Amino acid sequence: MRKAIEFYEDLERLKEEVRWLVQQGRVKILWCHIKSLHPQVTKTEILNGLVYGLYKHDREHRGRYIAWSRLTHPPRLLRVVFEIRHTNGKSVIVVTAFEEE
C-alpha cells in the first residue's frame, strides 16, 4: 500500500498544519536512522524545530520539507527533514534530524 504524501506550495499553510498535527500528537519520528547517526538529537529539539523553525522545500524530494531551528541545548543549528503523509489520517513523519556543520 502506497502512502500518500501531501505537497504544500504555501509554507505558511504547511507550518499551520504541522503545528496542529504536533499539538494532536500526530508526529512519527524515524528514530532508527536518527539515533544511529545523530544520537545527541532529542525529541524536544525536533518538535521545537517543527513548531518554531524556518521552513524550506527539500530540493531533491517533492513533498519533503526542511525546518531549521536553534532551539537546542547546547545551542546549535538543527535540520529536521519531514513529510506530511496520509496513513490512517494525516501525520508528520520526521525522516531525519541532525546538527548542521
MOBEL-V456257 format. One record per residue. N is the residue number from 0. RES is the residue in three letters. NEAR is the number of other C-alpha atoms within 10 Angstrom. Layout:
BEGIN
N;RES;NEAR
N;RES;NEAR
END
This chain:
BEGIN
0;MET;4
1;ARG;6
2;LYS;10
3;ALA;12
4;ILE;18
5;GLU;14
6;PHE;16
7;TYR;17
8;GLU;9
9;ASP;9
10;LEU;15
11;GLU;11
12;ARG;11
13;LEU;17
14;LYS;19
15;GLU;12
16;GLU;18
17;VAL;22
18;ARG;19
19;TRP;13
20;LEU;17
21;VAL;18
22;GLN;12
23;GLN;10
24;GLY;11
25;ARG;15
26;VAL;19
27;LYS;13
28;ILE;17
29;LEU;14
30;TRP;18
31;CYS;10
32;HIS;13
33;ILE;18
34;LYS;15
35;SER;9
36;LEU;13
37;HIS;14
38;PRO;12
39;GLN;13
40;VAL;19
41;THR;17
42;LYS;11
43;THR;12
44;GLU;20
45;ILE;25
46;LEU;21
47;ASN;20
48;GLY;25
49;LEU;26
50;VAL;21
51;TYR;15
52;GLY;20
53;LEU;15
54;TYR;21
55;LYS;13
56;HIS;19
57;ASP;15
58;ARG;10
59;GLU;8
60;HIS;9
61;ARG;13
62;GLY;18
63;ARG;22
64;TYR;23
65;ILE;23
66;ALA;23
67;TRP;23
68;SER;24
69;ARG;18
70;LEU;18
71;THR;17
72;HIS;11
73;PRO;8
74;PRO;9
75;ARG;14
76;LEU;16
77;LEU;23
78;ARG;23
79;VAL;24
80;VAL;23
81;PHE;24
82;GLU;21
83;ILE;24
84;ARG;18
85;HIS;14
86;THR;12
87;ASN;7
88;GLY;7
89;LYS;17
90;SER;21
91;VAL;22
92;ILE;18
93;VAL;23
94;VAL;18
95;THR;21
96;ALA;29
97;PHE;21
98;GLU;16
99;GLU;9
100;GLU;6
END
